[in-house]
């Protein structure tokens, strides 16, 4: 008799557990990231965007915004990935939201103005060329294999085909730097920033290259400017601190 009395209770308990879990499974995974995961998600999003995996990058920034909807840096980077994904309307909305939170945000305003002035929102955008993406991937393979001259050549060709994409110029500069052509790499990073001033990887690589060349004053100057544009970027904060300390030690000597 004891079995028959308790069996319905066990079934009810199991059903209750199922109905508790089911809504979570129907909406989104139950394992939601905590606020502590935000720095890692931001770093992941930046790295994915640099690799050209823009959809995954957008997902990472979306997770940050789900945890902190008013995160300005995540909003601006999310908007930038939407531009990468050829979704100018979504990008415009994200930039506008960032400006609602902080009307003085220089990066969001400049990016939105550039987006609107190009009138890309009003006309359909062509899909990414598989040939151009394949060319870029070939350059990366040459870079990883240490064939730097060939990599620079491929990235130069890719930059001519992908005028609105900072990656070919950036990768070309990285290849030059690995080849020991540091001054040429610095000039190339500066060229990237002249066209894409909001492109954080170009800032970080430029500062590191300047430090490697021994130009601590130049590194400190660029780091200070980058920090004004991206005050919440922990990599730039670290580089700014490192460059400032190096410059201070140099003056003491």
LINRA-V520147 format. One line per field, one symbol per residue. ss: DSSP state (H for helix, E for strand, L for the rest). psi: psi as a letter, one per 20 degrees, with the letter a starting at -180 (. if undefined). A space follows every 10 residues. Layout:
ss: ???
psi: ???
//
This chain:
ss: LHHHHHHHHH HHHHHHHHHH HHHHHHHLLL LLLLHHHHHH HHHHHHHHHH LLLHHHHHHH HHHHHHHLLL LHHHHHHHHH HHHHLLLHHH HHHHHHHHHH HLLLLHHHHH HHHHHHHLLH HHLLLLLLLH HHHHHHHHHH HHHHLLLHHH HHHHHHHHHH HLLLLLHHHH HHHHHHHHLL LHHHHHHHHH HHHHHLLLLH HHHHHHHHHH HHHLLHHHHH HHHHHHHHHL LLLHHHHHHH HHHHHHHHHH HHL
psi: hhghhhghhg gggggggghh hghghhfrqh npqrhhiggh hgggggghhh ijmhghghgg hhhghhhnhj ogghgghggh hhghjlmhgg ggggghhhhh gnijoggggg ggghghhiki hiqqqqqqph gghhgghggh ghghijmhgh ghgghgghhh hmhjpigggg hgggggghij mghhgghggh gghhhmijng hhgghggghg ghijmhgggg ghhgghhhhm ijohghgghg ggggghhghg hh.
//
